[in-house]
Amino acid sequence: MIKKLIAGMLMMINFSVVQAQKVNVKKAFSDAAKQMEVLVKEIGSDTLAMQKNLVSPRTVENGKFKMVNSRDWTSGFFPAELWYLYAYTKDEKWLKLARTYTEKIKKEQFNTGTHDLGFMIYCPFGNGYRLTGDTAYRSVIIQAAKSLSKRFNPVAGVIKSWDHNNDKWQYPVIIDNMMNLELLFEATKLSGDSSFYKIAVTHANTTMKNHFRPDFSSWHVLDYDTKLVENVEKAGSNQQNVEKADRGKVLQKVTAQGYSDASSWARGQAWALYGFTMCYRETKDPAYLAQAKGIARYILTHPSIPKDGIPYWDYNDPKIPNVSRDASAAAITASALYELNKYDVKAGYRSAADKILNSLNTSYTSKPGENHGFILEHSTGHRPANSEVDVPINYADYYYLEALLRSSGK
């Protein structure tokens, strides 16, 4: 076991130092800003989108520019990108646009039908509040946390992800859900209400217990036993010890967007790395740091990782290398590694992040004016459904800009 750990660390160090060229952040932001100007024009010229109350650009698929309404899980990324452009440039143009497009997502603070309020609300409103101190944004964050909290079941110990496909699962929880916990942590800071913090920690602990294999790879979807949950809840104080060992019992460990139930979906690994790194920042619980480092080791030393560090869409697809990459997973990973480096500066995480970011910057960015203004190419959304395969997509751009900011120390 010790030999395997040492070998893994050596592999990670090797990954980190080879071709770890740093990106020219100033130029990268300049190029990104030019693309975003194109994207803003595309939005303004999309009359059909205006008629359908579509508020945010999501992707380009089959050559078609795709906008989404505010209820889409990706709706908050575009306004959040605008906030990042403002954060770096301090150009009032981006501030005005960020405020305008953030406002279009505002009503989702009351949405109790999704677990994705962290993406939808915290990315734009959290950055907006951080950069402006606007108390109206603070109120939206707190209300969104209240809405998200309604999806938490204290017996199962997790926040429910999806309400659909009840014929397939009872109480599905996806690894992506780790990303929405930051909203809850922030809401406790802003409101003083510790219930949000407690929910976040309970969800993280339950996920850490159930969602991972021994090698720190993750399943995508876990299905919890809601019938057991309901029975225990009904029993109340009269049966406090009934089936305690089985509370939150997992019925299935499956995938929805990966290659197979036994495989490791690349973006899921990235969500996990980012989520547990963030949880360590917010709690200083060493268990979360150990979890993040284990996930990082899995990502950085996996045999299927290409030389440029940009993963294929699933680490275990048998058709590798003849399958799509996922630039979004790479961008999320790079951003997470920059933060993880703060907590262990000797592990080589920054060099690994530099390498990934440099690959994205040099080989995965759109040519000027192309892809309707999206910044990165070659992301994979939902390959099993043949949806958004090898396309530009807004969350890839968001985490790419975040990684650029983190690489520069901002």
C-alpha positions in Angstrom: 0.0 0.0 0.0 2.8 2.4 0.9 4.6 1.6 -2.3 1.5 2.4 -4.3 1.1 5.8 -2.5 4.7 6.7 -3.1 4.4 5.7 -6.8 1.3 7.7 -7.1 2.9 10.8 -5.6 5.9 10.4 -7.9 3.6 10.2 -10.9 1.9 13.3 -9.8 5.1 15.2 -9.4 6.2 14.0 -12.8 2.8 15.2 -14.2 3.3 18.6 -12.5 6.7 19.6 -13.6 6.6 18.5 -17.2 5.6 21.3 -19.5 4.2 23.4 -16.7 4.4 26.6 -18.6 2.5 29.6 -17.2 -0.2 31.4 -19.1 0.0 35.1 -19.9 -3.0 36.0 -17.9 -3.3 39.5 -19.2 -3.4 38.3 -22.8 -5.7 35.5 -22.0 -8.2 37.9 -20.4 -7.9 40.2 -23.3 -8.7 37.4 -25.7 -11.5 36.2 -23.5 -13.0 39.7 -23.4 -13.0 40.0 -27.2 -14.9 36.7 -27.4 -17.4 37.9 -24.8 -18.0 41.0 -26.8 -19.0 38.8 -29.7 -21.2 36.7 -27.4 -23.0 39.8 -26.1 -23.7 40.9 -29.6 -25.1 37.4 -30.4 -27.5 37.7 -27.5 -28.6 41.1 -28.6 -29.4 39.9 -32.1 -31.3 36.7 -31.1 -34.8 38.0 -31.4 -36.3 34.5 -30.9 -34.5 34.2 -27.5 -36.1 37.5 -26.4 -39.5 36.3 -27.4 -39.1 33.1 -25.4 -37.6 34.9 -22.4 -34.3 33.1 -22.8 -31.7 34.9 -20.7 -28.3 33.2 -20.9 -26.2 31.7 -23.7 -25.4 28.0 -23.0 -23.7 26.4 -26.0 -23.3 25.9 -29.7 -24.6 22.6 -30.8 -24.9 21.3 -34.4 -23.9 24.8 -35.5 -26.8 26.4 -33.6 -26.4 29.1 -30.9 -28.4 28.0 -27.8 -29.9 30.2 -25.2 -31.6 29.0 -22.0 -34.2 30.4 -19.6 -33.4 31.3 -16.0 -34.6 27.8 -14.7 -31.8 26.0 -16.6 -29.0 24.8 -14.3 -26.4 26.7 -16.4 -28.2 30.0 -16.4 -25.9 31.7 -13.9 -22.6 31.0 -15.5 -22.8 33.7 -18.2 -23.5 36.6 -15.8 -20.8 35.2 -13.5 -18.3 35.3 -16.3 -19.1 39.0 -16.7 -18.4 39.5 -13.1 -15.0 37.8 -13.5 -14.2 40.1 -16.5 -15.1 43.1 -14.3 -13.0 41.6 -11.4 -9.9 41.5 -13.6 -10.3 44.6 -15.8 -12.3 46.9 -13.5 -14.0 48.1 -16.7 -17.4 49.6 -16.0 -18.7 48.1 -19.2 -18.5 44.6 -17.7 -20.0 45.8 -14.4 -23.0 47.1 -16.2 -23.5 44.0 -18.2 -22.9 41.8 -15.2 -25.6 43.6 -13.2 -28.0 43.4 -16.2 -27.7 39.7 -16.8 -27.5 38.8 -13.1 -30.9 40.4 -12.5 -32.4 38.1 -15.1 -31.7 35.1 -12.9 -32.9 36.8 -9.7 -36.3 35.0 -9.4 -34.6 31.6 -9.1 -33.8 32.4 -5.5 -37.3 31.0 -4.8 -36.9 27.9 -6.9 -37.2 24.8 -4.6 -37.4 22.4 -7.5 -33.6 22.2 -8.2 -30.4 21.4 -6.3 -28.4 23.6 -8.7 -29.0 27.0 -6.9 -25.3 27.2 -6.1 -24.6 27.3 -9.8 -27.6 29.4 -10.7 -27.5 31.9 -7.9 -24.2 31.8 -6.0 -21.9 32.0 -9.1 -23.4 35.4 -10.3 -24.8 36.8 -7.0 -21.9 35.6 -4.9 -19.4 37.2 -7.1 -21.6 40.3 -7.5 -21.8 40.7 -3.7 -18.1 40.1 -3.3 -17.2 42.7 -5.8 -19.8 45.4 -5.0 -21.1 44.8 -1.5 -24.6 45.3 -2.9 -26.9 44.2 0.0 -29.6 43.3 -2.5 -27.3 40.4 -3.7 -26.8 39.4 -0.1 -30.6 39.0 0.4 -30.8 36.8 -2.8 -28.1 34.5 -1.6 -29.8 34.0 1.8 -33.2 33.3 0.2 -31.6 30.9 -2.3 -30.0 29.0 0.6 -33.4 28.7 2.3 -34.9 27.3 -1.0 -32.0 24.8 -1.4 -32.3 23.7 2.3 -35.9 22.5 1.6 -34.4 19.7 -0.5 -32.4 18.4 2.4 -33.6 15.3 4.3 -32.0 15.1 7.8 -32.5 11.3 8.0 -30.8 10.5 4.7 -28.3 13.3 5.4 -28.2 14.6 1.8 -29.8 17.2 -0.5 -32.0 15.6 -3.2 -30.7 16.3 -6.7 -33.5 15.4 -9.1 -37.2 15.1 -9.0 -37.6 13.3 -12.4 -37.4 9.6 -13.4 -39.1 8.3 -10.3 -39.3 4.9 -12.1 -35.5 4.7 -12.0 -34.7 5.9 -8.5 -36.3 7.1 -5.2 -33.9 9.8 -3.9 -31.1 10.5 -6.3 -28.1 12.4 -5.2 -25.4 13.3 -7.8 -21.7 14.2 -7.2 -22.3 17.6 -8.8 -24.3 18.5 -5.7 -21.1 19.1 -3.8 -20.7 22.3 -5.9 -23.9 23.8 -4.4 -22.7 23.7 -0.8 -20.7 26.9 -1.1 -24.0 28.8 -1.3 -25.0 27.3 2.1 -21.7 28.1 3.7 -21.9 31.7 2.5 -25.5 32.1 3.7 -24.4 31.2 7.2 -21.7 33.9 7.1 -24.2 36.5 5.8 -27.1 35.6 8.0 -25.6 34.1 11.2 -28.0 31.1 10.7 -25.9 28.0 11.4 -28.5 25.6 9.9 -27.2 26.2 6.4 -23.6 25.3 7.5 -24.9 22.2 9.3 -26.7 21.0 6.2 -23.7 21.6 4.0 -21.4 19.6 6.4 -23.9 16.8 6.7 -24.3 16.5 3.0 -20.5 16.5 2.5 -19.9 13.9 5.1 -22.6 11.6 3.7 -21.2 12.0 0.2 -17.7 11.3 1.4 -18.9 8.1 3.1 -21.0 6.7 0.3 -20.1 8.3 -3.1 -16.5 7.1 -3.5 -14.6 3.9 -4.4 -11.3 3.1 -2.5 -9.3 4.7 -5.3 -11.2 8.0 -4.8 -13.1 7.7 -8.1 -16.7 8.6 -7.8 -20.0 7.2 -8.9 -22.2 9.8 -10.5 -25.6 9.0 -9.0 -26.5 7.4 -5.6 -30.1 6.4 -4.9 -31.1 6.6 -1.3 -33.9 4.6 0.4 -36.7 7.1 0.8 -39.1 4.5 2.1 -36.8 3.9 5.0 -36.5 7.6 5.5 -40.2 8.1 5.6 -40.7 5.2 8.1 -38.1 6.6 10.5 -39.5 10.1 10.2 -43.0 8.8 11.0 -41.7 6.8 14.0 -40.4 10.0 15.5 -39.1 10.1 19.1 -40.8 6.8 19.9 -38.4 4.8 17.7 -35.3 6.9 17.7 -33.1 3.9 17.4 -35.1 2.1 14.7 -32.7 1.0 12.0 -30.2 3.7 12.8 -27.5 1.8 11.0 -29.5 1.8 7.8 -30.6 5.4 7.8 -29.7 6.8 4.5 -29.2 3.3 3.1 -28.0 3.4 -0.5 -30.1 1.4 -3.0 -28.1 2.0 -6.1 -24.7 3.4 -7.3 -25.1 4.2 -11.0 -24.4 6.8 -13.6 -26.4 9.0 -15.8 -23.7 10.8 -17.7 -20.7 8.6 -17.5 -19.7 5.6 -19.6 -21.0 2.9 -17.2 -22.0 2.4 -13.6 -18.4 1.2 -12.9 -16.6 4.0 -14.7 -15.4 7.4 -13.6 -17.0 10.3 -15.4 -14.4 13.1 -15.8 -16.6 16.1 -14.9 -17.9 14.3 -11.9 -14.3 13.8 -10.6 -13.7 17.5 -11.2 -16.9 18.5 -9.2 -15.7 16.2 -6.4 -12.2 17.8 -6.3 -13.5 21.3 -6.3 -16.3 20.6 -3.8 -14.1 18.9 -1.1 -11.4 21.5 -1.6 -14.0 24.2 -1.0 -15.4 22.3 2.0 -11.9 22.3 3.6 -11.6 26.0 3.1 -15.0 26.6 4.8 -14.6 24.2 7.7 -10.8 23.4 8.1 -11.8 19.8 8.6 -8.7 17.7 7.7 -11.0 14.9 6.4 -12.1 17.1 3.6 -8.5 18.0 2.7 -7.5 14.3 2.7 -10.5 13.6 0.4 -9.6 16.4 -2.0 -6.0 15.2 -2.1 -7.0 11.6 -2.8 -9.3 12.8 -5.7 -6.5 15.0 -7.1 -4.1 12.0 -7.0 -6.7 9.9 -8.9 -7.1 12.6 -11.6 -3.4 13.5 -12.0 -2.1 9.9 -12.1 -4.8 8.1 -14.1 -3.3 6.1 -16.9 -5.8 7.5 -19.4 -4.9 11.2 -18.8 -3.4 12.6 -22.1 0.0 14.4 -22.1 -1.7 17.8 -22.2 -3.7 17.1 -19.1 -7.2 17.5 -20.7 -9.2 14.4 -19.8 -11.3 12.3 -22.0 -15.0 12.6 -21.1 -14.8 9.4 -19.0 -11.6 7.9 -17.7 -12.8 4.4 -18.5 -14.2 4.7 -22.0 -12.7 1.7 -23.8 -12.6 3.7 -27.1 -10.0 6.1 -25.7 -8.3 7.8 -27.5 -11.0 8.0 -30.1 -13.5 9.8 -28.0 -14.2 13.4 -27.0 -12.3 15.3 -24.5 -13.9 17.5 -21.8 -12.4 20.9 -21.5 -14.9 21.8 -18.9 -13.7 19.1 -16.6 -10.1 20.4 -17.1 -11.1 24.0 -16.3 -12.9 22.9 -13.1 -9.9 20.8 -12.1 -7.4 23.5 -12.8 -9.4 26.0 -10.7 -9.7 23.6 -7.9 -6.0 22.7 -8.0 -5.0 26.4 -7.6 -7.0 26.5 -4.4 -5.8 23.1 -3.2 -2.2 24.3 -3.6 -2.9 26.9 -0.8 -3.3 24.0 1.6 -0.4 21.9 0.5 2.2 24.0 -1.4 4.7 21.1 -1.7 2.5 18.6 -3.5 2.9 20.2 -7.0 -0.7 21.1 -7.4 0.0 24.6 -8.8 2.4 23.2 -11.5 -0.3 20.7 -12.5 -2.9 23.5 -12.7 -0.5 25.6 -14.7 0.0 22.8 -17.2 -3.8 22.2 -17.6 -4.5 25.9 -17.9 -1.7 26.4 -20.5 -3.1 23.5 -22.5 -6.6 25.1 -22.5 -5.2 28.5 -23.4 -3.0 27.3 -26.3 -5.0 24.4 -27.8 -8.7 24.6 -26.6 -9.7 28.2 -27.1 -11.9 29.3 -29.9 -10.4 31.2 -32.8 -11.2 35.0 -32.6 -14.8 35.6 -33.4 -15.7 32.0 -33.8 -18.1 29.8 -31.9 -20.5 32.7 -31.4 -18.2 34.2 -28.8 -17.7 31.2 -26.5 -14.2 31.0 -25.1 -13.3 27.3 -25.0 -13.9 24.5 -27.4 -14.1 20.7 -26.9 -16.3 20.2 -23.9 -18.6 17.2 -23.4 -21.9 17.7 -21.8 -23.9 14.4 -21.8 -22.3 12.0 -24.2 -24.6 8.9 -23.4 -27.5 11.1 -24.6 -25.5 12.4 -27.5 -26.0 15.9 -26.1 -23.5 18.7 -26.3 -20.6 16.5 -27.4 -17.4 18.3 -28.4 -18.9 21.8 -28.1 -18.2 25.1 -26.4 -20.2 25.5 -23.2 -20.7 28.3 -20.7 -19.5 26.5 -17.5 -16.2 25.6 -19.2 -15.7 29.3 -19.9 -16.7 30.3 -16.3 -14.2 27.9 -14.6 -11.5 28.8 -17.2 -11.8 32.5 -16.2 -11.8 31.5 -12.5 -8.7 29.5 -13.0 -7.0 32.4 -14.8 -7.9 34.7 -11.9 -6.7 32.2 -9.3 -3.4 31.6 -11.2 -2.8 35.3 -11.0 -3.5 35.5 -7.3 -6.7 37.5 -7.6 
